[in-house]
Amino acid sequence: MLPRHRCASVLGLFALLCMGSGHGADPTGPAAGAQSGVPAANPSPGLPAFRPGLWEYRRTQISSAGGKPQIATIRKCSDPSAEFKQKLAQLKQRGCVFSPLKQTGQRYEATWRCSAPDGAVLAIRDVITVNSEESYLNESEAFVSHEATHSTIVATRQGECPTAAAVAPRR
């Protein structure tokens, strides 16, 4: 399994992060050639708008090192579109290098590379398939050395966020 300090902050929910990045990535990396056989992508795709609210994220993560899949579900009030943009800014500040975002219909693919302080290079490939402004599927692959981690997130908006009065204890 990949060490958490290398990939936990960059895995999942990032397929749309590379929008507008003018940086290139090494085309010989693990994600190179992943688009063969796929129709030509839109040259300047835009970030789809997701509705803010209460979202449920169900993640299944599998490591090439073996072991049982790790499964987790969280619910939180979220604005996925804003979170994507915020995470992109953080990754750019860390010096990550992005390939242009590819869009085919409702499918968005992004790849990027980040260097860890110990010199290891983390390569990420993310694909988001947008079902609606309230639902998407995120499939991520992270590669470091000879290990890979695959993560699938099913994200579904559950409704409006509870108001403070609705969640405050009653007396």
N, C-alpha and C positions, 0 to 999 in steps of 0.2 A: 504494500500500500504506500502511496505517496505521503511523505511527511506533511502534516497539517500546516506547518509554517510556510511551506512552499506553495500550496495550492488552495487552501481553505478560503482565502480572501478573493480568489479569482474564479473559482468554479461556480457554475450554475448562474442562471439568469443574466447571461452576458451576450447572447447572440447578437444583440442590436448595438453593442457598444462601439463598434468600429465606424459607425456612420460619420462620414465627413473627415475621417483621418486621411491625411495626405502621406502617411508613412508607408513604406514597403516592408515586407518581411521576406525572410529567406525562403525562396520557392522550393528548396530541396528538402525541407523539413517533413515531419510526419504527416502533415495535412496536405502536402503537395499532391496535385493530381486528383484530389477528392471530388472535384466537380466533373470529371470526364463523363461524357454521356448526358450531361444535364444541359438543357437549353440555355442559350445566352442569357446572362443576368442583366437586369436593369443597371445602367452605368452609374446612376446616382439615386439609389433607393432612399426613401425617407423612413423615419422611425414611426411605426404604427402607434396610434394613440390607444392606451389601455385606460379603462375607467378606474379612477381611484376608489378605494373602498376596503372592505374586509376581504382579503385574499387567503386562499388555502394553497399551500405548496406541498406537494407530495413528492419526495425525492427518493430515488433508488440509486445507490452507488455501488459499483463493482470494480474491484482492482484486478489487474492482470497478475498480481502476486498470489491470488487465490483467496480463499476464505468465503464466508457467507456474504451475500449482498447486504449492505447497510440501508435500512429503510427508515425514513423520518418524515413526519408531517408536522407542519406548523401553520398556524393561522395568525395573521397580523393585519393591522390597518396599513395600507400601502398604496403608493402611486408607482406602479412598476415602470412607467415611462421616465419619471423623474429619477428613480433609483438607477436605471440604466445609465442615464446621463451623468449622474454623480459618480458612479463607479468608473465610467470611462475617464473622467477627469482625474480620479485618483490613480488609475493605471498609467495614464500619460505622465503624471508627475513622477511615477516610479521608473520611467524610462522604457516602458513596454513599447514594442514596435508592432504596428497593426498593418494588416492587408486590407484592401478596400472591402467594404461590405458587399456581398452579392445577394441579390433578390431575384427569386423566380416565383411569381405569383405571391402567395402568402408565406413563402419559405424564405428565411433570411439566414445567411451563413457568414460567419466571421472567424478569422484566425488571427492570433497574435502570439508574440513571444515576450517573455519577461526573464530577466536574469536575477538570480538570487544572490545574496551577499557572498555565499560560498562559491560562486562561479557557475553553479548549475543553471541550465536553461530550461525553462518551463514553456512548452508549446501547447496552445489551447486551440481547439476547433469547437465552435458552438453552432448549433442549428436550432432556430426557433421556427416552429410552424404555428402561425396565428390562426386560431379557429374563429375568434371574434374579438371585440374589444374587452371581453370578459373571460377569455380562455385562450391558453396557448400551451404548447408542448416544447420543452427545451431539452435538447440532447447535447451533452458536452463530452469532449474527450480531452484529457490532459496527459501530456507525455513529458517525462523527465527521465534521463538516462535510458534504461531499458524497461522502464515500468510505465504502465498506462492506467488511467482510471476513467471509467465511463459513468456518467451521471445522467439520469433522466428525471426531469421535473415536470409534473403535470400541475399547471397553475390555473386556478379557477376562482373567479370573483364570487364571493358568497353573499354579498349584499352591501348595505351601507355600514359604516363603522358605528359602533355604539357611541352614544353621546355620554359625556361624563356623568350626567344625571341618571342615565339608564344603567350604568355599571356601579354607581355609588351604593354602598351598603345602606339598607333601609333601617331606620330606628323606630 
